Amino acid sequence: MAVHLAKGTRDFLPADMLARRQVVHTVQQVFERFGFEPLDTPVFERIETLTGKYGDEGEKLIYKILKRGEGGVRGEVDQALRYDLTVPLARVLAMNPDIRLPFRRYHIAKVWRADRPAKGRFREFFQCDVDIAGSSSPLADAECLAVLHTALNELGFKGFTIRLNDRRILADLAAAAGAKDSQSEKSFLVALDKLDKIGRAGVDGELAERGFAADAIETAWEALTPQADDAATLAYLGDKLGNRGKEGVAYLGQVRDAAIALGVDPARLTVDPTLARGLDYYTGPVFEATVDEPKVGSIAGGGRYDGLVGVFSKQDIPCVGVSLGLERIVTVMAELGMLPEAGPVAEVLVTVFSDDQLGDSLAAANALRAAGVRTEVYAGSPKLKNQFKHANARGYTWLVVVGPDEAAEGVVTLKNLRTGEQQRIAAAQAGARILESR
């Protein structure tokens, strides 16, 4: 039979996994340096937990799970794979009211979306999230920007931009375009969110199809006229917008100032009033990171969602967070030659000279592992020639041979495959020698 992967999924062989693990480790270290603590949740949630949170476009992409038994036969659904890591966090906060606030958590895990696969976009993928729950201060938003900026810097990115906007600014723009209620406001945002993909003409067409008048659309675009810098953009928006927009402008200015004070390069930040972020649960600032090259869309995004926890409980908890998309980050790093080289997991190969010497080889491996050396015992062809080839092909630096002479003397032959040097020493000393060379 022909064997195929499910569309939008991938296998990761050891070299891929080792490189990805180093990327995740770098990101995790940054998260913890900023005081975020780890959290995990089930890979699937009750269907009512996820539905109604992502907007019409996101709703279509949820992977739903049929009920067991007769319910499944009838096509009934009661659970779904998690679409993101934010809604599960909101559920956790609602179910655990004793969590001390502000609560800083990070979560690095898989999510699933029935999306159309493309470059850097898959149906099963990892997100790396940090969130601060219980703070309505601009400092919380700025901390998320600082975490994002630091993580991208430490991964080695040079050309990236973090775009900033606020949903209150967008709400006023929608009103200027003729939105009369929350539904038409969402309709405006859905169209504007496609600006990068379909351009202004495409957005105009979509808005016209959604019932927005041409002169009202033009009024909204006038408020989006590019300005010289962020300060000028915020001032211009403040003049053009109503009260909600002015609140968003003032708050966004505070977030930007605090982020710069936290070490974010101001040249990396740009206020972009066209940035929409399509998810329904955002209520304040939204942000997105893109790289100059290659063109893969955003590699990170997030924002403030102060009303989401209240959907699950009577308690409203202000929240803000940012998510780094591991798949796109790794895709870009691979294309730009930025991924760390993945060497072998083990440091030394212990050969098996013969069946008679097997016990001596295993004893040597035990001694090396007890010393903290990552060790492989060769389990293939008994020919030493093949074992040497295996060690070189795997990229090992060290090789240990235990033949009859070594066994009689109670030592091993430790060979450095890089230099060709070798010596006979006790297995424990061989372990110390390898550890010294790290």
Secondary structure, 3 states (H helix, E strand, C coil): CCCCCCCCCCCCCHHHHHHHHHHHHHHHHHHHHCCCEECCCCCEEEHHHHCCCCHHHHHCCCCEEECCCHHHHCCCEEEEECCCCHHHHHHHHHHCCCCCCCEEEEEEEEEECCCCCECCECCEEEEEEEEEECCCCHHHHHHHHHHHHHHHHHHCCCCEEEEEEEHHHHHHHHHHCCCCCHHHHHHHHHHHCCHHHHHHHHHHHHHHHCCCCHHHHHHHHHHCCCCCCHHHHHHHHHHHCCHHHHHHHHHHHHHHHHHHHCCCCHHHEEECCCCCCCCCCCCCEEEEEEECCCCCCEEEEEEECCCHHHHHCCCCCCEEEEEEEHHHHHHHHHHCCCCCCCCCCCCEEECCCCCCCHHHHHHHHHHHHHCCCCEEECCCCCCHHHHHHHHHHHCCCEEEECCHHHHHHCCEEEEECCCCCEEEECHHHHHHHHHHCC
